Amino acid sequence: MKEKITVIKVGGKIVEESDTLAALLDRFAAIEGRKVLIHGGGRSATRIASRLGIESRMVDGRRITDEETLQVVTMVYGGLVNKNIVAQLQARGINALGLTGADCNIIKAHKRAVKDIDYGFVGDVERADGKMLAGLIGQGIVPVIAPLTHDGEGNMLNTNADTMAAETAKALSAFFDVTLLYCFEFPGVMRDPDDSNSIIPTINHESYKMLLADGTISGGMVPKMDNAFNAIENGVTRVIITRADAIDGTQGTHIVA
């Protein structure tokens, strides 16, 4: 029987505000057993880019990453946000290690091909090295992974954190019984964002199609759902979309194959 591990992806707003970050890290530290944290940081990147006089351009919620923006997100994601989380986890007795995909070659990607939109230095993941990560985890290390990858040719790439979480969870599934949690501001996937009682407890492929058709799921939730299904269909035992104060896995929307 495989040892259990919890992979948590947490959105930028939660990790960028001191009170919500502190509450999240308290809960994360309390999770028993092996664990991995993958984080965003887009709002911080936008704020610091603005201070530097660099315009942030977004298309359908996705950042256009030119050379200047790549420098900013590398500094913010891999430095400011990542190391702040690592330091605060150390204060909670968690031996955390901050990583990007380039570190130990854990996540390699290629620059996204230009189709209708040129996203610039944005990476689409080719592979995650589950064996390397499992080796670190086996030493009692808790990886904290920033949403950056590399192309193997010396270039960093800005990469969607939801995708990185799914690929990390899939790679670790060869070694662990993996639970993947996507955490954000809502208690799960909602029929009505203004009604806390409208959470959808379970979503499978058929119900997902219907929720897309009627507009219940749209915008940024679509790639999150696609990543969730990708994970559950490729070795991950459980995928849950939930609020950051419910990372014990007892609440939220369960994605099932």
Secondary structure, DSSP 8 states (H G I E B T S, - for coil): --EEEEEEEE-HHHHHSHHHHHHHHHHHHHS-SEEEEEE--HHHHHHHHHHTT----EETTEE-B-HHHHHHHHHIIIIIIHHHHHHHHHHTT--EEEE-TTGGG-EEEEE---SSS--BSBEEEEEE-HHHHHHHHHTT-EEEE-SEEE-SSS-EEE--HHHHHHHHHHHHTTTEEEEEEEEESSSS-BSSTT-TT-B--EE-HHHHHHHHHTTSS-TTHHHHHHHHHHHHTTT-SEEEEEEGGGTTTTSSEEE--
